[in-house]
């Protein structure tokens, strides 16, 4: 035995918090899995040196704290099982099959090759699953990818640079340049995310078209505006960035926001309206909402 697999029932409300908690406790990988007819769950992989009882105790204590805060926590208990050497890698890889997104994209991990015979004409976006968020398998990422395709088809100047706020693995910036954007600026406050995005940009042959910056929106030079801004963040973060979005989106430009639970996107759309943004369309995938909004030209 070389590894532990920890299986934890999850929900849309608790998945992100549990995922961060597992990384902080030394997980080698974390997968969100949704099987037909079954509730969602997280699979986390740990080295054999980790204490199985310690991990279960920590997870149970964390779930108890979530429950006390009013979060809906599944009643099923976490389970931990041993995996033989090599089996954990197989289990990890099986959780990230190639997926077709929208009309033109094929998202796949680096250990797969594009299935040309089954996906003719699709653009491969190669993403290494890791600590940074964004593999294309989560509803919020998929929704953003579909809207990026819609946006770049509708913009009069689709080749203009794109801004990706909170880039994670870099998947949205990479997809944007593959779909026709001239270049992209991708920013994130997490050094791990910047490192992951840099590696993924290189895997996709896009490193020369994607600029990466460690930091928040203060890294964007004053006065610079973009015809397309994308941000796959949480609802409360979007609400706090409304005036920044107004500053960054060019007149006639588009803004794509992801990471909101279904229903929460309405409050974000309402908050954007006084800043002049108009809703173009929402996209709901697996209970997660993404928004495409426009900042109209001045009359």
LINKA-V47994 format. One record per pair of residues at least 4 apart in sequence whose C-alpha atoms are under 6 Angstrom apart, sorted by sequence separation. I is the first residue (numbers start at 1). J is the second residue. If there is no record, write none. Layout:
# LINKA-V47994
I,J
I,J
This chain:
# LINKA-V47994
11,15
23,27
67,71
83,87
88,92
101,105
116,120
147,151
177,181
193,197
197,201
202,206
249,253
260,264
273,277
284,288
10,15
22,27
66,71
83,88
100,105
136,141
176,181
201,206
202,207
260,265
272,277
284,289
34,40
67,73
100,106
136,142
152,158
177,183
201,207
283,289
33,40
99,106
283,290
33,41
99,107
282,290
32,41
98,107
164,173
282,291
32,42
98,108
31,42
173,184
281,292
31,43
280,292
30,43
280,293
30,44
279,293
29,44
278,293
29,45
106,122
110,126
278,294
28,45
105,122
106,123
107,124
109,126
277,294
27,45
28,46
104,122
105,123
106,124
107,125
108,126
109,127
277,295
27,46
104,123
106,125
109,128
167,186
167,187
159,180
160,181
161,182
163,184
166,187
167,188
159,181
160,182
161,183
162,184
163,185
164,186
165,187
166,188
158,181
159,182
161,184
225,248
226,249
227,250
169,193
225,249
226,250
168,193
185,210
187,212
189,214
225,250
228,253
230,255
232,257
234,259
235,260
262,287
183,209
184,210
185,211
186,212
187,213
188,214
189,215
227,253
228,254
229,255
230,256
231,257
232,258
233,259
234,260
262,288
169,196
170,197
183,210
187,214
188,215
189,216
227,254
228,255
230,257
232,259
261,288
262,289
169,197
260,288
261,289
260,289
10,40
10,41
9,41
258,290
8,41
257,290
8,42
257,291
7,42
133,168
134,169
256,291
7,43
132,168
133,169
256,292
6,43
132,169
255,292
6,44
255,293
5,44
254,293
5,45
254,294
4,45
253,294
4,46
253,295
3,46
252,295
3,47
102,146
251,295
252,296
3,48
251,296
252,297
2,48
251,297
132,193
9,74
162,228
163,229
164,230
165,231
162,229
164,231
8,78
7,78
7,79
6,79
127,200
6,80
5,80
5,81
4,81
4,82
3,82
4,83
3,83
1,83
2,84
1,84
2,85
144,258
140,258
140,259
143,283
139,285
139,286
143,290
140,288
139,288
